[in-house]
Amino acid sequence: MKEDLSRSKKTLEIPAIEPMEQLAQFIVETDYEDLPPEVVEYIKKLFLDTLGITIGGSSQKAIPEIVGLVKSWGGAEQSTILIYGGKVPAPNAAFAIGPMTRALDMGDTHPQACHISEYVVPALLPAAELRGGVSGKEFIAAYALAAELGGRIGNACHCSDAACAAGRHPQLGHFEATTAVGKLFEMDKATMQNALGIAFHLINARDEQMYVERNLMVRVHHAFTCRDAINAVLLAQIGITGAHKVFTGQKGLFAIDYIWESEYEPLTKGLGTTWELLKDNIKLYASLYGNHSPISGAMDLIKGNNIDIADIAEIRVELDPANKRAGSEPAEVAWNPQTMVEAQFSTPFAISTAIIKGKIFIDDYTPGELHNRDVRALMAKVKCTVNETLAAFASIVTIRLKDGTRYTKRTAVEEIKGGFLNPLTWDEIVAKFRLMPPFSARKMPQRNIDQLIEKCKGLELVSDMSDIINLMTPEKNRNHSDL
């Protein structure tokens, strides 16, 4: 391993211009009018989807406690805590909202950058309220540029294959959220570069262990990232400087964090003409993204071959190395999850639940459903192995029946419903969104739900993003300081 890492460093030719400088320039010079129509349309879909999972996630474990803690801090009444109401300093509002958006594990993911909107939206909405008078067009541009930056850095670092295979989870949320907030605050190139440099300094290099242990920091770490993004921008605005050689520095991202197969070209090639954000995949299942292709493959086999669940002898799941670890290790947790977070990362639980129920959603993680007898019985028949030839998030599922019959399906994650090669329609996005309000921490009036859908569809026509924030926070809750 050491030889491979050393060889990677020696053969990587450092560009004359720091790529982050080029990216900062692209961010400050690109506005709504420069975005292709398909980018605008996709951002609107991502936004509605993210608002929905924020609503559904608002009642999950740890969220009320975090909101209560944030409110106890007090401070300037700058930005609204969505769903719950009450205004707090903008960074603190982002701290409270971030875990809501992450709790269901249903946010969009890029093939290499992984989670995007779950970092961007919880920072961007409080920042919009702090700045005031933010139009839908400005919001779309900031969102799009953040997603684009994340996708490009993910590609350059090979985050989901080389990095994850080496045991390192993508560390891109700080860059994405800071880009969004910085664009919204109309910073110049130098200030934007400083903000992104500050974000680089704030990256937490120790988040992988939370996935290993399946603890609540899986959702709560978003609080810190979203808060940090607003703080990074505010610090840059008052003259605080950050790293400028984020990628090329001797202690930069490529030298320390991503030293496996990193390359510079994907960072800037085709800027403004090729849009990586269009490869974001929208989740239909409340589960680890590495579980989505085996879920889809297994369900297709069951339906396509009219398999009776009682006839199943074994379900063999072949996964890429990173997702084999994420979904089936340690085995004593993956095959016996006791909490929602443990079950969200369990490949046996995800596949078995989906086969039996035809879905895997919030209500499948209640204490009773975590120990559903039929699900547990089927989980015992699931075997997970590594297939080194598989691309990130792809899988091969083989179902063997008691009579020896075998059915096999190989599934690439981008091809499943919601993948960028098989995208959701507006109707399907709306259908997913409408599933969320019953799980809200605060009752969402039907008129709010309907108006949020319409305003997201026509987001470029919204004159002030406070309209969205108000709809996300029922009127009776907006000024309440109590939980």
N, C-alpha and C positions, 0 to 999 in steps of 0.2 A: 504493500500500500504506500509506503513512504517513497519508494522509487517512482511510482506512478504520479504522486503529487509533485515531486521534484521535477519530473519530466514535463508536466503540464505547465509549470511556472516558466521553465526555460524556453519553451516553444511559443509562448504567448507574446506577440509583438505589441508593445505599448503604443497607442496612437499619439500623434503630436499634440492633439487638442483633447483635453479631458472631456469625455462624453457627457458628464453631468452638466458641463457648461453649455454644450449644444442642446441638451434636453431642456435646460432652463430657458434658453433663448426661444426654443420652439413653444414652450408653455406660455411665455409672456406675449408672444406674437400671434398666437392662434386664438381666434374668437369663434363665436357661434356661427358666423357667416362662412367660416372656413371649413365647417364640418360637412361631410357628405350626408345626404338625406338618410341613408341607411344607418349611419352612426347616430344621428339624432333619434331616429325611431327606436333603435336598440337601447339607447340610454333611457328612454322613457319606459320601456318594458322593464329594464333592470330596476328602475326606481320604484315602480309600482310593486314589483315583486319584493323589493327590500322593505318597503313600508309594510307590506303584509306580514313578512316574517318578524318584523319588529313588534307589530301588534300581537301576533301569536306568541312571541317570546317574552312578552312583558310580564307574564304571570309565573314564569318558570323559577325554579329554585335559585336562590341568591339574589334575584333581581329586586324584590321588595326591600330586602335588607340593604342593598347597595343604594337604592334610591333614598331610603331613610337616612343612611349615613351621609350622603351628599347634601341632603337638606339640612342636616344638623350642622354642617360646616358654615351655613349662611353665606354672606358675601353679597356683592353687587347683583342686582336682579337684571341679568343680561339676556339669558336664553332659557327657553322652556324645556323642562323635562317632559318629553313626549309621553302620552297616555296618562301619566300620573298628575301632571300639572305642577305649577310652582316654578318660579324663575330663580336661577342661580348664576354664578359666573359661567361664561361660555365654556371654558375648559371642563368645568365640573359637570355641566349638562352633557357634554360629550362622554364624560366618564360614566354617567348614569345610563346613557342610551346604548353605548357600545355593547355591553353584555346582553341587552334585550335582543339586539339584531343577530347576535351569534348563537343564542341559546338553542335554537332549533336545529342548527347545522343544516340549514336549507338555503343558504345564500349562494349566489352565482360563484363559479370558480373558473379560472383560466387554466388551460392545460399545464402551464409551467409556473405561473405566478400564484396559483391556487386562489384563496379568498380575496375578493376585490371590494364589492359593495359593502360588505360587513364592516370594513374599515372606513370607507369613504363617506357614506351617508350619515353615520352618527357624529362625525366631525363636521360635515358640511352644513347640516341644518342648523346647529347652534351657531356656527360661524356666520351663516346667512342672517340670522336674527341679530347677532352682534353688530354686523355691518349695517344692516337695515337697507330696505329698498332694493333687494336683490331680485332681479327678474328671472323668469323661467329660462330665458335664453342664456343668461349668465350662469345659472345653475347647471344647465346642460353642458355648457362648455367646460366648466370646472370639473364636473363629474367625468366627462369623456377624456379629458387630458390626464386625469388621475388614473383611470382604468388603462389608458394607453401606456402610460409610464410603467405601471405595474406589469403589464404583459410583456413589454420590451425587456425590462430587467429580468423577469422570469425566464424569458427565452435565452438571454445572454448568460445567465447563471445555470441554466439547465436545472432549475429548482426541483422539478417534480421527478426527474429521472436520476441524474448523476448525484445531485445534492441529497435527495431523500434516500437514495440507495446507500449513501454514505452515512445515513443517520442524522441528517440535518434538515429541519423543516424550513420552508421559505420564510425569510425575514423582510417582507416587502411592505407590510401595512403602513409603517411610518412614512415611507416614501409616497405611497398612494394618497393617504389622507392629507399629508402636508402639501402635496401638489394641489389638491382640490382647494384647500383653504387659502393657500398662497395666491392661486389664480383668482379666487373670489375677492381677495383684498387688493387686487390690481397691482401687485408688486413689480418692480423693474427686474431686469435680469440678475443684477448683482445681489439684490435682496432675496430673490427667489433661490439663487444658488446657495446663499448663506442658510436660508431656511431648510433646504434639502440637506445641507451639510450638518446642520444641527440635528435633523431627523436621523441621519446616519449615526451620530454619536449616541442616540437614545435607543438604538436597536438592542433588544434583549437577546443575547445569544444562548440563553438557557431555557427556551420554551419547549424543547423537545421532550423533556422529562414529564411535563404535564400530560402529554399524549400517552406516554408509557404508563403513567399511573391513572389516567382517566379521572383526574380531579377537576374541581370546579373552575380552576384557572383556565381551562380550555375556553370557557366563555368570558371569564372575568379579565383575561389579559387584554381583551379588546378595549376595556375601559382605559387602561394606561396608554395604549397606542392612540386612541382617538383624542384623549386629553393632550397627549404630547404633541400631536400635530398642530393643534391650535396654539399651544405654548411656543412651539418652534417658530411659527409665523409671527406671533407677537414679539418674540425675542429678536428675530431678524429685523423687524420694523424699527426697533429702538437701537439698532446698530450692533447687536451681538453677532459675531462672525462664527462660521462653522467650517468644517472640512470642505475644501474645494476639490481635492483629488480623491473623490469618493471611490472611483473605480480604479484609477491608476496609481494611487498612493502606495507606498511600501507597506502600510498597515491598512490599506483600503479593503473594499468589499471583496475584490478578487484575490487579494493576497492573503487574507485572513479567513473570511467567511465562506467564500465559494471558490475553492482552488481545484476542483475536480475537472470540469470540462468547460470552464467559463470562456467566453469569447466576446470581443467588443462589437463586432459588426451588427448584431441584432439590436443594439441600443439605438442606433441612429439611421440605419439603412431604411430608406423609403419613408422617412418622417413626413407626415402630411399626405401621403399617397396610399400607403399600406396601413390599415388600421387593425392592430392586434386585438383590440377590445371586442371586435366582432367574433372572436373565438371564445368568448366567455360562455360557459355552459350554465343553464338554469336548472336547479335541482327540483325533482318531483318527489323525492323521498327525504324524510328527516333522518339522515344517516351520513356517516363518513362518505366522502365522495368516492373513495376506493371501493365502496360497497355497491355503487350504483350500476356498474356494468354487470357484476354477477347477479344482482337482483333482477335486472332486466333480462339477462340470459336465462336465468332459472324460470322466471315467469313465462317467457316465450316458449320454453320447452314444455312446461306444464300445459299451457293453453294450446300450443300447436300440435301436441301429440295426445291430447285428452288423457293425460296421466292422472290416475287416481292416487292421491297422496298415500293412501294405505298400502299401495304396491311398491313404494320407494324403499330400496334397501340401502342406498348410499347416494350422497350428493358430494361429488368431488369438485373442489374449486381451485383452479390454478390462478395465481396472482403474481404480479410483478413483485420483486423483492421488497420494495418500500411498503406496498400495501399488504403484503403477507404479514409483515411485522405490525403494521397499524391495526389490522383487523382481526388477527388471530393470536397475538402474543401480548402478555403471557396467556397460555391456554386456560389456566384456572380462572381467569377473568373473562376471556372471550366466550367460553362455554358456560359460564355461570355468572352473568352480569347481575349486579344488585342495585345499580343506580341507572338513571337515564343516561348519564355521560358514558358509563361503562357499556351500556347497550348500544349507544350510538356508534361506538367504535367496534362493535362485535359483528364480524362477518357471519358467523353462524346464526346469531339472533336476527340480523337483517334479512338474510335469505329465507329463513324459516318463517318469519312473520309475514314476509311478502307472499310467499307461496300459499300460506294458509288463509291470509286475509285479503290478498290482492292489493296491498298497500303497506306503507309503513309511515305513520304520521304521529302527531303529538299524543293522541289518545292510546297509542300502542306502548307508551312508556309509563303508564300508571303502575303503582306497586303490584296491583293484581295482574296486569298484562305482562309485566316483566317475568312473572312466574306462570304464565299461561301453560297448562299441561301439554296441550297439543304442540305448541311452539317448542317447548323444552324437549319433547320426545323427538321431534324432527331435528332439532339442533344436534342431538347425539349422533345423527347419521351424516353430519357434515364433516368433511375432511378438507383441510386447506394445505396446499403445497405451493412451492415457488416454481415459476417458469421464467427463466432468465431471458427468454426471447420476447416476452410481452412488453409492449410499450406501457408507459405510465397509465395507471387506472384501467387498463384493459384486463380481460379475464377469459378463461375457458371454463365452462361449467359442464360437467358430465353427470347425468342422472342415471343410475343403475337400478333397474327394477328387480324384484325378488325372483323373477323368472330368468334373469340374466340379460334381458334387453337393455341396451345402452342408448342414450340420446346425448349428443354433445353440441354445444354452441360456443363459438368464439365471438366475443363482443368487444368492439372498440368503444370507449366511453363517449367519443364525440358523435357516434352514430345513434346512441339511444335517444329516446324522446327527451328533449330539453338540451341535447348536445348541439354544438354549433352547426353540425351537418344535418340535424333534424330538429330545427328550432321550434319553440312553442309559438303558437299564434296568439293574437291579442285575446281571443276568447279563452284560450287555455291559461294564459297568465291571469286573467280576471277570475276564472274558476278557482285557481289556486288561492288567489287573494281572498276570495269570499269564504274560504275555509277557515281563515284565521280569527275573525272577530269573536267567535264564541269562546276563544281561549284568552281574550284580552284581560289584563288586570283591572281594567275599568270598562264598563259597558260602552260600546261604540254605537251611537245612534245610526240607524239605517241610512238616514240622509247623509251622514258623514261618509259612510262607506261608498255610497253611490257617487258623491261629489269627488271623493279622492280618485276614483276610477276615471271619471271624466276629466278632471284637471290633469292627471298624469298623461292621459291620451293627448291632451292639448297643452302640454307643459310649456311649450314655447310661447303660448299666449298668456301665461300667468304673469301679471305685472309685479307681484310681490309675493315672495315665497312664504311670507307669514300666513298666507291663505292656507297653504298646505300644513304648516305647523299647527294652526288653529284647528283644522279638521282632524289632525292626529291627536288632539287633546280636547276631549269633550268639554264644553264650556263650563260646566259646573266644577271641573277639576283645575281649570287654568290658573287660578290665583290661590288655590289652597296650598298651604304649607304642610298639612298633615297627610299621612298615609291613610 
